[in-house]
Amino acid sequence: MSKEILDPQKWVELYADMMYRFALVRVKDPEAADELVQATFFAALKSQHTFAGKSSEKTWLFGILKHKIMDHFRSSKKHISIDLTSNEGPDRIKFDSSGHMSPKPGNWNIDPEKAAENNELAQVLAECLKALPKKYHKLFILREIDGLSSDEICKEFNIKPTNLWVILHRARNQLKLCLETNWLNTK
């Protein structure tokens, strides 16, 4: 692969909006998302001489942004409590005496590939993600969207794998209910 030549003068025009949306979904704070994108551009300018051309300019910038987002989470983790006994974001899913969901989840009868291309679903999902409690949102995004391993997340936030599993389970349940209420029931 030949080395791609960077064009910093076009970064804002080509990538700023996309990077902002990417950051906003992860940090849930418009001001922080904007700062992260700016910090990414600044870091890229400072280190453009290290760009090896092994990826596209866009991929390289998003890689820097991902690291900036992780730095943001690291710096804010001291402000987040991963207390599973708090009443923040209680499970709205009920269980019967045998431990099964009550009522049982319905069959969505949806083709996952078609659903992934559905813009309305994407918008509702983004709103449902925003509605998650902050601790659920951060950990869910890191695990399910950014693909960090459970070990990495547990180490970073100093929690046990079982705690992470419970948080992710609760986040998924809340997302499922939100999607059923705001998207599936409108179909």
Residue, then its C-alpha position, 0 to 999 in steps of 0.5 A: m500500500s502506498k503511503e497516503i498523503l494527509d490533508p489537514q486543511k480538509w479534515v474539518e470539512l470531511y470528518a468533523d461532523m462524523m467524528y462529533r456524532f461518533a464521540l457524542v454517542r459514546v460520551k453523551d455530552p455535546e460539549a465533551a464530544d466537541e472538545l474530543v474532536q478538537a483534541t483529536f485534530f490537534a493531536a493529529l496535527k502534532s503527530q502527522h509526521t508519524f502517519a505511516g499510511k497503513s490505513s486511510e486518513k479517516t481510519w487514522l483520525f478515528g483511531i486517535l479519537k477512540h484513544k481520546i474517548m478512552d482518555h476521557f473515560r479514564s479521567s472521568k471514571k473517578h466521578i462515576s460510581i459503579d454501585l449496583t445497589s443504587n436506584e439509578g436506572p432500576d430494572r424495568i424488566k420483571f421476573d417470575s418466581s422461576g427467574h424467567m422474564s415476565p412477560k416474556p419478550g415478544n418475537w420481533n420477526i425482523d430481519p437483522e440485516k434490514a433492521a441495521e439499514n433502518n434509519e428510523l431504528a437507528q434514531v430510536l436506538a440513539e435516543c434509547l442509548k442516551a436515556l441509559p444511566k451514565k454508568y450503563h451507557k459508558l460500559f455498554i458503549l465500550r463493550e458492545i460498540d467499541g468492542l473492548s474486552s470485558d477484561e479491559i473494561c474491568k481493569e479500567f473501571n476496577i470492577k469484577p466481571t460479574n459486576l460488568w455482566v450485571i450492568l451490561h444485562r441491565a443496559r440491554n434490558q433497558l434498551k430492549l424495553c425502550l426499543e419495544t416501546n418507541w420503535l417496535n410498537t409503532k410498526 
